[in-house]
Amino acid sequence: LFCAACPQPGINMPAELTCCRWLYRRSIAADGFFSADHLKAASKSSSLDVPLSNGEGYMTERSAYEKHLNTATEYPQASKSTCHQHRSVNNTQDKGKNQHKDCTGIGAACCARHTCIVPGSVVDFVKGGERQMYMDYSICKGSSFNSQELQSLLIIYDVCCQWRKRFQDRLAANKGLSLPDSFPQME
């Protein structure tokens, strides 16, 4: 349970829906925060740098996320955002100013109605900027949490106009990413 008021089959609503499926829509809001920098450790040994809670709470499981980052296909954006001046879309290139940092921000998915963070959906921005591969992982994790039997998904994201253009291509190319089978394909 991550949000007591939002529909979660078998927890706060019937496990099988017989009517009013539109009423039980999963609404996810996603966004990034660029002021959550983390400096690289002075020690060269990564074996000493262990997470306090790996994949528990709100953060993603570290090895699965690193595997995603190593295998993710990043499609370059054809041009700058035409709908608005979004820093996250237009400035995704690391210009060398972040070389001393492990991460340059975080992204998360939360309940759009009540702003409860979805467990396992908080990701680090490790290569500078709010890249689509980071938010793809966060949104897929957020939409998959306790969502069996739900058949409607609403994603609210400030750069959705750019993010969604190649989302289906990125899902197909990255085998570790998926939306629940109960959700129809996005159009």
Backbone as a printed PyTorch tensor [residue, N CA C, xyz], in Angstrom:
tensor([[[  0.8510,  -1.1750,   0.0000],
         [  0.0000,   0.0000,   0.0000],
         [  0.8950,   1.2350,   0.0000]],

        [[  0.7200,   2.1060,  -0.9770],
         [  1.4960,   3.3400,  -0.9960],
         [  0.6160,   4.5650,  -0.8490]],

        [[ -0.6250,   4.4670,  -1.2280],
         [ -1.5630,   5.5720,  -1.0800],
         [ -2.8960,   4.9700,  -0.6670]],

        [[ -3.3260,   5.2590,   0.5430],
         [ -4.5310,   4.6250,   1.0830],
         [ -5.7910,   4.9630,   0.2950]],

        [[ -5.7920,   6.0850,  -0.4080],
         [ -6.9890,   6.5200,  -1.1110],
         [ -7.0440,   6.0730,  -2.5710]],

        [[ -5.9060,   5.7290,  -3.1630],
         [ -5.8890,   5.3490,  -4.5740],
         [ -6.1900,   3.8660,  -4.7660]],

        [[ -6.7940,   3.5160,  -5.8980],
         [ -7.2000,   2.1280,  -6.1180],
         [ -6.0120,   1.1670,  -6.2230]],

        [[ -6.0380,   0.1230,  -5.3790],
         [ -5.0540,  -0.9430,  -5.4100],
         [ -5.8100,  -2.2570,  -5.2300]],

        [[ -5.9510,  -3.0200,  -6.3130],
         [ -6.7460,  -4.2510,  -6.2690],
         [ -6.3060,  -5.1920,  -5.1490]],

        [[ -7.3040,  -5.7170,  -4.4260],
         [ -7.0520,  -6.6530,  -3.3460],
         [ -6.6170,  -5.9910,  -2.0530]],

        [[ -6.4170,  -4.6760,  -2.0690],
         [ -5.9970,  -3.9680,  -0.8580],
         [ -7.1040,  -3.0340,  -0.3830]],

        [[ -7.5030,  -2.1150,  -1.2430],
         [ -8.5670,  -1.1940,  -0.8480],
         [ -9.7090,  -1.1730,  -1.8720]],

        [[ -9.7810,  -2.2090,  -2.6730],
         [-10.8590,  -2.3760,  -3.6490],
         [-10.9460,  -3.8610,  -3.9960]],

        [[-12.0250,  -4.2920,  -4.6070],
         [-12.1220,  -5.7120,  -4.9700],
         [-10.9760,  -6.1330,  -5.8900]],

        [[-10.5100,  -7.3620,  -5.7070],
         [ -9.4080,  -7.8700,  -6.5330],
         [ -9.8180,  -7.9720,  -7.9920]],

        [[-11.0730,  -8.3170,  -8.2460],
         [-11.5660,  -8.4070,  -9.6240],
         [-12.6640,  -7.3710,  -9.8210]],

        [[-12.5160,  -6.5940, -10.8700],
         [-13.4950,  -5.5540, -11.1580],
         [-14.6360,  -6.1170, -11.9830]],

        [[-15.8430,  -5.7820, -11.5880],
         [-17.0020,  -6.2170, -12.3660],
         [-17.6980,  -5.0470, -13.0420]],

        [[-17.4910,  -3.8500, -12.5370],
         [-18.0950,  -2.6690, -13.1570],
         [-17.2370,  -1.4380, -12.8640]],

        [[-17.5620,  -0.3690, -13.5090],
         [-16.9430,   0.9440, -13.2470],
         [-15.4240,   0.9220, -13.3530]],

        [[-14.8910,   0.2530, -14.3590],
         [-13.4370,   0.1730, -14.4940],
         [-12.7890,   1.5440, -14.6690]],

        [[-13.4880,   2.4840, -15.2760],
         [-12.9610,   3.8280, -15.4780],
         [-12.7180,   4.5340, -14.1480]],

        [[-13.4740,   4.1380, -13.1270],
         [-13.3590,   4.7630, -11.8270],
         [-12.0400,   4.4230, -11.1330]],

        [[-11.4830,   3.2690, -11.4630],
         [-10.2770,   2.7780, -10.8040],
         [ -9.0490,   3.0140, -11.6760]],

        [[ -8.8280,   4.2230, -12.0390],
         [ -7.6920,   4.5920, -12.8950],
         [ -6.4650,   4.8590, -12.0300]],

        [[ -5.3250,   4.3390, -12.4710],
         [ -4.0450,   4.6620, -11.8050],
         [ -3.5690,   5.9780, -12.3930]],

        [[ -3.3280,   6.9490, -11.5490],
         [ -2.8420,   8.2660, -11.9780],
         [ -1.4490,   8.4700, -11.4010]],

        [[ -0.4720,   8.5750, -12.2820],
         [  0.9220,   8.7240, -11.8760],
         [  1.4300,  10.0900, -12.3330]],

        [[  2.0300,  10.8320, -11.4150],
         [  2.7210,  12.0740, -11.7600],
         [  4.2190,  11.7940, -11.6500]],

        [[  4.9810,  12.2240, -12.6260],
         [  6.4260,  11.9720, -12.6460],
         [  7.1550,  13.2880, -12.8540]],

        [[  8.3060,  13.4070, -12.1970],
         [  9.1100,  14.6080, -12.3920],
         [ 10.4890,  14.3900, -11.8080]],

        [[ 11.3940,  15.3050, -12.1600],
         [ 12.7560,  15.2520, -11.6720],
         [ 13.0770,  16.4430, -10.7980]],

        [[ 14.1010,  16.2650,  -9.9590],
         [ 14.5610,  17.2980,  -9.0440],
         [ 16.0640,  17.4170,  -9.2280]],

        [[ 16.5220,  18.5800,  -9.6840],
         [ 17.9230,  18.7540, -10.0560],
         [ 18.8300,  19.2230,  -8.9260]],

        [[ 18.3180,  19.4520,  -7.7520],
         [ 19.1550,  19.9520,  -6.6650],
         [ 19.5770,  18.8640,  -5.6850]],

        [[ 19.3480,  17.6200,  -6.0150],
         [ 19.7130,  16.5080,  -5.1380],
         [ 21.0250,  15.8940,  -5.6180]],

        [[ 22.0900,  16.6840,  -5.6220],
         [ 23.4020,  16.2100,  -6.0580],
         [ 24.0250,  15.3110,  -4.9950]],

        [[ 24.8490,  14.3820,  -5.4450],
         [ 25.6120,  13.5400,  -4.5270],
         [ 27.0440,  13.4930,  -5.0340]],

        [[ 27.9840,  13.9090,  -4.1930],
         [ 29.3870,  13.9280,  -4.5860],
         [ 29.9720,  12.5220,  -4.5560]],

        [[ 30.9330,  12.2650,  -5.4390],
         [ 31.6220,  10.9830,  -5.4440],
         [ 32.4070,  10.8140,  -4.1500]],

        [[ 32.4740,   9.5710,  -3.6820],
         [ 33.2170,   9.2810,  -2.4630],
         [ 34.7090,   9.4280,  -2.7060]],

        [[ 35.4370,   9.8270,  -1.6780],
         [ 36.8920,   9.9800,  -1.7990],
         [ 37.5700,   8.6300,  -1.9730]],

        [[ 36.9840,   7.5790,  -1.3920],
         [ 37.5540,   6.2370,  -1.4960],
         [ 37.2860,   5.6610,  -2.8770]],

        [[ 38.2560,   4.9960,  -3.4440],
         [ 38.0910,   4.3880,  -4.7670],
         [ 37.3340,   3.0660,  -4.6950]],

        [[ 37.1780,   2.4950,  -3.5020],
         [ 36.5570,   1.1900,  -3.3420],
         [ 35.0440,   1.3140,  -3.2800]],

        [[ 34.3600,   0.8140,  -4.3000],
         [ 32.9070,   0.8650,  -4.2960],
         [ 32.3210,  -0.1940,  -3.3700]],

        [[ 33.1350,  -1.1740,  -2.9390],
         [ 32.6300,  -2.1920,  -2.0210],
         [ 32.3330,  -1.6020,  -0.6500]],

        [[ 32.9350,  -0.4610,  -0.3280],
         [ 32.6720,   0.1990,   0.9520],
         [ 31.4150,   1.0520,   0.9000]],

        [[ 30.9450,   1.3590,  -0.2870],
         [ 29.7630,   2.1980,  -0.4610],
         [ 28.5450,   1.3020,  -0.6260]],

        [[ 27.9010,   0.9750,   0.4780],
         [ 26.7430,   0.0890,   0.4410],
         [ 25.4880,   0.8780,   0.7880]],

        [[ 24.3860,   0.5880,   0.1170],
         [ 23.1370,   1.2860,   0.4400],
         [ 22.5870,   0.8220,   1.7830]],

        [[ 21.9380,   1.7150,   2.4920],
         [ 21.3330,   1.3480,   3.7660],
         [ 20.1050,   0.4740,   3.5640]],

        [[ 19.3670,   0.7240,   2.5080],
         [ 18.2000,  -0.0970,   2.1870],
         [ 18.1080,  -0.2010,   0.6680]],

        [[ 18.5690,  -1.3050,   0.1400],
         [ 18.6540,  -1.4980,  -1.3030],
         [ 17.3120,  -1.9480,  -1.8730]],

        [[ 16.6200,  -1.0420,  -2.5520],
         [ 15.3550,  -1.3650,  -3.1790],
         [ 14.1770,  -1.3490,  -2.2300]],

        [[ 14.4040,  -0.9800,  -1.0060],
         [ 13.3100,  -0.8950,  -0.0500],
         [ 12.9000,   0.5660,   0.0910]],

        [[ 11.7220,   0.7680,   0.5240],
         [ 11.2370,   2.1410,   0.6310],
         [ 10.9640,   2.7060,  -0.7480]],

        [[ 11.4500,   3.8970,  -0.9960],
         [ 11.1320,   4.5830,  -2.2400],
         [ 12.1670,   4.3940,  -3.3380]],

        [[ 13.4030,   4.0870,  -2.9720],
         [ 14.4890,   3.9780,  -3.9630],
         [ 14.3840,   2.6780,  -4.7580]],

        [[ 14.9040,   2.7010,  -5.9820],
         [ 14.9340,   1.5010,  -6.8100],
         [ 16.0150,   0.5460,  -6.3080]],

        [[ 15.8950,  -0.7070,  -6.6990],
         [ 16.9030,  -1.7000,  -6.3580],
         [ 18.1230,  -1.4090,  -7.2190]],

        [[ 19.2720,  -1.2550,  -6.6010],
         [ 20.4660,  -0.7140,  -7.2410],
         [ 20.9580,  -1.5340,  -8.4350]],

        [[ 21.1170,  -2.8440,  -8.2880],
         [ 21.6820,  -3.6470,  -9.3840],
         [ 20.7420,  -3.7060, -10.5870]],

        [[ 19.4340,  -3.7910, -10.3560],
         [ 18.4820,  -3.8010, -11.4730],
         [ 18.5060,  -2.4640, -12.2150]],

        [[ 18.6140,  -1.3670, -11.4810],
         [ 18.6620,  -0.0420, -12.1000],
         [ 19.9620,   0.1410, -12.8870]],

        [[ 21.0890,  -0.2950, -12.3200],
         [ 22.3690,  -0.1880, -13.0300],
         [ 22.3620,  -1.0470, -14.3010]],

        [[ 21.7420,  -2.2160, -14.2280],
         [ 21.6250,  -3.0600, -15.4240],
         [ 20.8020,  -2.3400, -16.4900]],

        [[ 19.7210,  -1.7070, -16.0700],
         [ 18.8990,  -0.9400, -17.0180],
         [ 19.7190,   0.1790, -17.6660]],

        [[ 20.4680,   0.9160, -16.8590],
         [ 21.2550,   2.0260, -17.4030],
         [ 22.3300,   1.5400, -18.3770]],

        [[ 22.9050,   0.3790, -18.1110],
         [ 23.9510,  -0.1550, -18.9830],
         [ 23.4130,  -0.7000, -20.2950]],

        [[ 22.1440,  -1.0960, -20.3160],
         [ 21.5820,  -1.7020, -21.5230],
         [ 20.5420,  -0.8180, -22.2170]],

        [[ 20.1550,   0.2790, -21.5920],
         [ 19.0870,   1.1230, -22.1460],
         [ 19.5140,   1.7780, -23.4490]],

        [[ 18.5900,   1.8370, -24.3710],
         [ 18.7940,   2.5420, -25.6340],
         [ 18.2650,   3.9580, -25.4550]],

        [[ 19.1300,   4.9100, -25.6280],
         [ 18.7400,   6.3210, -25.5130],
         [ 18.6180,   6.8860, -26.9190]],

        [[ 17.4350,   7.3110, -27.2740],
         [ 17.2140,   7.9090, -28.5870],
         [ 17.4910,   9.4000, -28.4950]],

        [[ 18.3870,   9.9200, -29.3150],
         [ 18.6650,  11.3630, -29.2330],
         [ 17.4420,  12.1640, -29.6500]],

        [[ 17.2790,  13.2730, -28.9750],
         [ 16.1760,  14.1530, -29.3090],
         [ 16.5170,  14.8930, -30.5870]],

        [[ 15.5970,  14.9230, -31.5240],
         [ 15.8500,  15.5390, -32.8290],
         [ 16.1200,  17.0330, -32.7130]],

        [[ 15.4010,  17.6890, -31.8420],
         [ 15.5730,  19.1290, -31.7030],
         [ 15.1610,  19.5370, -30.3000]],

        [[ 15.3780,  20.7950, -30.0030],
         [ 14.9570,  21.2990, -28.7020],
         [ 13.4380,  21.2840, -28.6150]],

        [[ 12.9560,  21.2690, -27.3900],
         [ 11.5250,  21.2660, -27.1550],
         [ 10.8870,  22.4710, -27.8370]],

        [[  9.8100,  22.2370, -28.5620],
         [  9.1320,  23.3120, -29.2640],
         [  7.9260,  23.8340, -28.4900]],

        [[  7.5140,  23.1040, -27.4580],
         [  6.3000,  23.5190, -26.7540],
         [  6.5720,  24.4630, -25.5950]],

        [[  7.7760,  24.3840, -25.0080],
         [  8.0920,  25.2220, -23.8570],
         [  9.5910,  25.1090, -23.5900]],

        [[ 10.1390,  26.0210, -22.8450],
         [ 11.5630,  25.9800, -22.5120],
         [ 11.7940,  25.1330, -21.2670]],

        [[ 11.7890,  23.8210, -21.4490],
         [ 12.0220,  22.9090, -20.3340],
         [ 13.5170,  22.6380, -20.2000]],

        [[ 14.0800,  22.9940, -19.0650],
         [ 15.4960,  22.7570, -18.8240],
         [ 15.8040,  21.2650, -18.8870]],

        [[ 14.9000,  20.4270, -18.3940],
         [ 15.1540,  18.9920, -18.3640],
         [ 15.2300,  18.3950, -19.7680]],

        [[ 14.5200,  18.9350, -20.7150],
         [ 14.5550,  18.4270, -22.0860],
         [ 15.7200,  19.0340, -22.8570]],

        [[ 15.9140,  20.3180, -22.7340],
         [ 16.8950,  21.0170, -23.5550],
         [ 18.3300,  20.9170, -23.0590]],

        [[ 18.5430,  20.5990, -21.7960],
         [ 19.8920,  20.5650, -21.2440],
         [ 20.2300,  19.2000, -20.6620]],

        [[ 20.1450,  18.1440, -21.4330],
         [ 20.4320,  16.8120, -20.9140],
         [ 21.8820,  16.4060, -21.0900]],

        [[ 22.6730,  17.1930, -21.7750],
         [ 24.0710,  16.8240, -21.9940],
         [ 24.9330,  17.2490, -20.8120]],

        [[ 25.7850,  16.3320, -20.3690],
         [ 26.7130,  16.6250, -19.2780],
         [ 27.9090,  17.3450, -19.8820]],

        [[ 28.1020,  18.5780, -19.5490],
         [ 29.1640,  19.4040, -20.1320],
         [ 30.4660,  19.3150, -19.3360]],

        [[ 30.6130,  18.3040, -18.4760],
         [ 31.8230,  18.1580, -17.6900],
         [ 31.7550,  18.8320, -16.3340]],

        [[ 30.7340,  19.6230, -16.0940],
         [ 30.6360,  20.3260, -14.8220],
         [ 30.2030,  19.4050, -13.6870]],

        [[ 29.7620,  18.1990, -14.0190],
         [ 29.2720,  17.2780, -12.9960],
         [ 30.1720,  16.0640, -12.8160]],

        [[ 31.4160,  16.1400, -13.2370],
         [ 32.3100,  14.9850, -13.1700],
         [ 32.6110,  14.5560, -11.7440]],

        [[ 32.4980,  15.4350, -10.7830],
         [ 32.7830,  15.1070,  -9.3910],
         [ 31.5520,  14.5930,  -8.6480]],

        [[ 30.4650,  14.3510,  -9.3700],
         [ 29.2190,  13.9180,  -8.7370],
         [ 28.8440,  12.4970,  -9.1650]],

        [[ 28.2840,  11.7340,  -8.2160],
         [ 27.7170,  10.4220,  -8.5230],
         [ 26.3580,  10.5750,  -9.1930]],

        [[ 25.5820,  11.5410,  -8.7350],
         [ 24.2950,  11.8040,  -9.3700],
         [ 24.0260,  13.3050,  -9.3380]],

        [[ 23.2460,  13.7520, -10.3050],
         [ 22.9700,  15.1800, -10.4490],
         [ 21.5180,  15.5240, -10.1520]],

        [[ 20.7940,  14.5710,  -9.6080],
         [ 19.4000,  14.7930,  -9.2610],
         [ 18.6870,  13.4760,  -9.1030]],

        [[ 17.3910,  13.5550,  -8.8520],
         [ 16.5690,  12.3580,  -8.7210],
         [ 15.2690,  12.5550,  -9.4820]],

        [[ 14.6400,  11.4430,  -9.8290],
         [ 13.3250,  11.4670, -10.4520],
         [ 12.4320,  10.4990,  -9.7050]],

        [[ 11.1380,  10.7270,  -9.7420],
         [ 10.2160,   9.8630,  -9.0120],
         [  8.8510,   9.8490,  -9.6660]],

        [[  8.1080,   8.8060,  -9.3450],
         [  6.7040,   8.7060,  -9.7210],
         [  5.8920,   8.7340,  -8.4360]],

        [[  4.7890,   9.4640,  -8.4680],
         [  3.9410,   9.5300,  -7.2740],
         [  2.4800,   9.4820,  -7.6880]],

        [[  1.6550,   9.2750,  -6.7060],
         [  0.2150,   9.3160,  -6.9230],
         [ -0.1390,  10.7500,  -7.3280]],

        [[ -0.7920,  10.9150,  -8.4600],
         [ -1.1140,  12.2560,  -8.9610],
         [ -2.2030,  12.9300,  -8.1340]],

        [[ -2.9980,  12.1500,  -7.4430],
         [ -4.0810,  12.7300,  -6.6620],
         [ -3.6280,  13.1900,  -5.2850]],

        [[ -2.7490,  12.4100,  -4.6530],
         [ -2.4270,  12.6610,  -3.2480],
         [ -0.9300,  12.8260,  -2.9850]],

        [[ -0.1090,  12.7900,  -4.0140],
         [  1.3510,  12.9710,  -3.9930],
         [  2.1050,  11.9920,  -3.0970]],

        [[  1.6100,  10.7830,  -2.9630],
         [  2.3400,   9.7400,  -2.2360],
         [  3.3440,   9.1120,  -3.2050]],

        [[  4.6090,   9.0690,  -2.8150],
         [  5.6480,   8.4940,  -3.6710],
         [  5.4170,   6.9930,  -3.8170]],

        [[  5.5400,   6.4840,  -5.0280],
         [  5.3770,   5.0510,  -5.2720],
         [  6.6590,   4.3330,  -4.8470]],

        [[  6.5600,   3.3270,  -3.9790],
         [  7.7600,   2.5880,  -3.5680],
         [  8.5220,   2.0320,  -4.7670]],

        [[  9.8420,   2.1490,  -4.7210],
         [ 10.7010,   1.6190,  -5.7830],
         [ 10.7820,   2.4690,  -7.0300]],

        [[ 10.2310,   3.6830,  -7.0020],
         [ 10.2040,   4.4960,  -8.2260],
         [ 11.1830,   5.6570,  -8.2230]],

        [[ 11.9050,   5.8930,  -7.1430],
         [ 12.8410,   7.0140,  -7.0810],
         [ 14.1710,   6.5900,  -7.7020]],

        [[ 14.6090,   7.3250,  -8.7220],
         [ 15.8330,   6.9890,  -9.4600],
         [ 16.8280,   8.1370,  -9.3870]],

        [[ 18.1080,   7.7860,  -9.4630],
         [ 19.1760,   8.7850,  -9.5260],
         [ 19.4120,   9.1710, -10.9830]],

        [[ 19.7360,  10.4490, -11.2120],
         [ 20.1990,  10.9000, -12.5240],
         [ 21.7170,  10.8250, -12.4750]],

        [[ 22.2860,   9.7880, -13.0750],
         [ 23.7190,   9.5370, -12.8950],
         [ 24.5990,  10.0680, -14.0160]],

        [[ 24.0410,  10.4600, -15.1430],
         [ 24.8530,  10.9570, -16.2530],
         [ 24.5290,  12.3950, -16.6100]],

        [[ 23.8800,  13.0940, -15.7280],
         [ 23.5640,  14.4960, -15.9740],
         [ 22.2410,  14.6790, -16.6820]],

        [[ 21.3920,  15.5060, -16.1350],
         [ 20.1230,  15.8450, -16.7660],
         [ 19.0400,  14.8170, -16.5230]],

        [[ 17.8420,  15.1760, -16.8840],
         [ 16.6770,  14.3180, -16.7320],
         [ 16.4820,  13.5360, -18.0220]],

        [[ 17.2870,  12.5110, -18.2070],
         [ 17.2220,  11.7160, -19.4360],
         [ 16.0070,  10.8080, -19.4230]],

        [[ 15.5470,  10.4820, -20.6130],
         [ 14.3440,   9.6720, -20.7130],
         [ 14.5350,   8.2650, -20.1460]],

        [[ 15.7430,   7.7120, -20.2320],
         [ 15.9600,   6.3600, -19.7160],
         [ 15.7570,   6.3110, -18.2030]],

        [[ 16.0250,   7.3870, -17.4870],
         [ 15.7980,   7.4210, -16.0440],
         [ 14.3030,   7.4240, -15.7500]],

        [[ 13.5930,   8.3230, -16.4070],
         [ 12.1680,   8.4590, -16.1270],
         [ 11.3590,   7.2910, -16.6830]],

        [[ 11.8280,   6.6580, -17.7620],
         [ 11.1770,   5.4380, -18.2420],
         [ 11.1410,   4.3980, -17.1310]],

        [[ 12.2840,   4.2090, -16.4700],
         [ 12.3910,   3.2270, -15.3970],
         [ 11.4680,   3.6010, -14.2390]],

        [[ 11.4880,   4.8530, -13.8380],
         [ 10.6550,   5.3150, -12.7330],
         [  9.1650,   5.1580, -13.0480]],

        [[  8.7660,   5.5480, -14.2340],
         [  7.3510,   5.4710, -14.6140],
         [  6.8990,   4.0190, -14.7430]],

        [[  7.7250,   3.1510, -15.3160],
         [  7.3560,   1.7340, -15.4180],
         [  7.2300,   1.0940, -14.0370]],

        [[  8.1600,   1.4070, -13.1400],
         [  8.0690,   0.8870, -11.7700],
         [  6.8450,   1.4510, -11.0630]],

        [[  6.6010,   2.7330, -11.2220],
         [  5.4580,   3.3680, -10.5680],
         [  4.1230,   2.8480, -11.0650]],

        [[  4.0170,   2.6000, -12.3460],
         [  2.7430,   2.1210, -12.8900],
         [  2.5290,   0.6340, -12.6270]],

        [[  3.5840,  -0.0980, -12.2990],
         [  3.4750,  -1.5410, -12.0540],
         [  3.1550,  -1.8860, -10.6020]],

        [[  3.3550,  -0.9580,  -9.7040],
         [  3.1850,  -1.2580,  -8.2780],
         [  1.7110,  -1.4530,  -7.9300]],

        [[  1.3490,  -2.6470,  -7.4420],
         [ -0.0260,  -2.9930,  -7.0410],
         [ -1.0590,  -2.5760,  -8.0910]],

        [[ -0.8130,  -2.8740,  -9.3460],
         [ -1.7170,  -2.4030, -10.3950],
         [ -2.4100,  -3.5220, -11.1700]],

        [[ -2.2410,  -4.7660, -10.7580],
         [ -2.9190,  -5.8530, -11.4570],
         [ -4.4280,  -5.5800, -11.4650]],

        [[ -5.0510,  -5.9130, -12.5400],
         [ -6.4900,  -5.7050, -12.7620],
         [ -6.8800,  -4.2740, -13.0900]],

        [[ -6.0350,  -3.2890, -12.8520],
         [ -6.3700,  -1.9310, -13.2690],
         [ -6.2110,  -1.8470, -14.7800]],

        [[ -7.1090,  -1.1630, -15.4350],
         [ -7.0720,  -1.1340, -16.8950],
         [ -6.9290,   0.2580, -17.4720]],

        [[ -6.6530,   1.2200, -16.6370],
         [ -6.5180,   2.5750, -17.1330],
         [ -5.3570,   3.2530, -16.4090]],

        [[ -4.5190,   3.9290, -17.1800],
         [ -3.3410,   4.5950, -16.6340],
         [ -3.2860,   6.0170, -17.1610]],

        [[ -3.1180,   6.9550, -16.2600],
         [ -2.9360,   8.3620, -16.6150],
         [ -1.5450,   8.7650, -16.1410]],

        [[ -0.7000,   9.2290, -17.0590],
         [  0.6390,   9.6820, -16.7120],
         [  0.6890,  11.1950, -16.8840]],

        [[  1.0700,  11.8800, -15.8200],
         [  1.2100,  13.3330, -15.8380],
         [  2.6880,  13.6380, -15.6550]],

        [[  3.2570,  14.3150, -16.6310],
         [  4.6950,  14.5680, -16.6330],
         [  4.9080,  15.8890, -17.3570]],

        [[  5.6710,  16.8010, -16.7870],
         [  5.7880,  18.1380, -17.3660],
         [  6.3810,  18.1420, -18.7720]],

        [[  7.1560,  17.1290, -19.1320],
         [  7.7260,  17.0620, -20.4810],
         [  7.1610,  15.8630, -21.2500]],

        [[  5.9210,  15.5190, -20.9430],
         [  5.2780,  14.3650, -21.5830],
         [  5.2120,  14.5180, -23.1010]],

        [[  5.0860,  15.7470, -23.5720],
         [  5.0050,  15.9850, -25.0110],
         [  6.2590,  15.4720, -25.7250]],

        [[  7.4230,  15.5710, -25.0950],
         [  8.6700,  15.0770, -25.6850],
         [  8.9370,  13.6290, -25.2750]],

        [[  8.6810,  13.2900, -24.0180],
         [  8.9640,  11.9590, -23.4790],
         [  8.1940,  10.8650, -24.2100]],

        [[  6.9450,  11.1090, -24.5200],
         [  6.0740,  10.0740, -25.0660],
         [  6.3300,   9.7920, -26.5570]],

        [[  7.0360,  10.6870, -27.2500],
         [  7.2520,  10.5200, -28.6870],
         [  7.8900,   9.1760, -29.0350]],

        [[  8.8800,   8.7400, -28.2830],
         [  9.5800,   7.4860, -28.5760],
         [  9.4570,   6.4720, -27.4480]],

        [[  8.4810,   6.6470, -26.5620],
         [  8.3430,   5.7700, -25.4040],
         [  8.1400,   4.3080, -25.8230]],

        [[  7.2590,   4.0580, -26.7770],
         [  7.0190,   2.6780, -27.2140],
         [  8.2800,   2.0660, -27.8200]],

        [[  9.0680,   2.8590, -28.5470],
         [ 10.3390,   2.3670, -29.1040],
         [ 11.3100,   1.9950, -27.9860]],

        [[ 11.3690,   2.8380, -26.9530],
         [ 12.2780,   2.5580, -25.8340],
         [ 11.8210,   1.3360, -25.0550]],

        [[ 10.5160,   1.1590, -24.8880],
         [ 10.0130,  -0.0440, -24.2240],
         [ 10.3960,  -1.2980, -25.0020]],

        [[ 10.2420,  -1.2490, -26.3090],
         [ 10.5720,  -2.4050, -27.1440],
         [ 12.0690,  -2.7120, -27.1250]],

        [[ 12.9010,  -1.6860, -27.0610],
         [ 14.3510,  -1.8680, -27.1040],
         [ 14.9470,  -2.2630, -25.7560]],

        [[ 14.2770,  -1.9470, -24.6800],
         [ 14.7880,  -2.2150, -23.3350],
         [ 13.9470,  -3.2980, -22.6760]],

        [[ 14.4300,  -4.5210, -22.7190],
         [ 13.6650,  -5.6790, -22.2580],
         [ 13.3210,  -5.6290, -20.7730]],

        [[ 14.0600,  -4.8680, -19.9810],
         [ 13.7690,  -4.7710, -18.5520],
         [ 12.6250,  -3.8340, -18.2230]],

        [[ 12.1310,  -3.0980, -19.2140],
         [ 11.0420,  -2.1480, -18.9970],
         [  9.7380,  -2.6980, -19.5340]],

        [[  8.6710,  -2.4630, -18.8120],
         [  7.3510,  -2.8360, -19.3170],
         [  6.2800,  -2.1470, -18.4860]],

        [[  5.1380,  -2.0140, -19.0920],
         [  3.9530,  -1.5850, -18.3800],
         [  3.1580,  -2.8460, -18.0790]],

        [[  2.3170,  -2.8440, -17.0540],
         [  1.5110,  -4.0280, -16.7580],
         [  0.6720,  -4.4430, -17.9720]],

        [[  0.5060,  -5.7380, -18.1400],
         [ -0.2640,  -6.2620, -19.2770],
         [ -1.7140,  -5.7850, -19.2720]],

        [[ -2.2350,  -5.4270, -18.1030],
         [ -3.6280,  -5.0050, -18.0300],
         [ -3.8620,  -3.6290, -18.6520]],

        [[ -2.7900,  -2.8330, -18.8020],
         [ -2.9480,  -1.5220, -19.4180],
         [ -2.8840,  -1.6580, -20.9240]],

        [[ -3.8170,  -1.0470, -21.6460],
         [ -3.7340,  -1.0800, -23.1040],
         [ -2.5560,  -0.2560, -23.5930]],

        [[ -2.1470,  -0.4760, -24.8310],
         [ -1.0420,   0.2750, -25.4130],
         [ -1.3620,   1.7690, -25.4270]],

        [[ -0.3400,   2.5640, -25.1980],
         [ -0.5190,   4.0130, -25.2820],
         [ -0.5930,   4.4140, -26.7400]],

        [[ -1.4200,   5.3890, -27.0170],
         [ -1.5380,   5.8740, -28.3880],
         [ -0.9010,   7.2410, -28.5150]]])
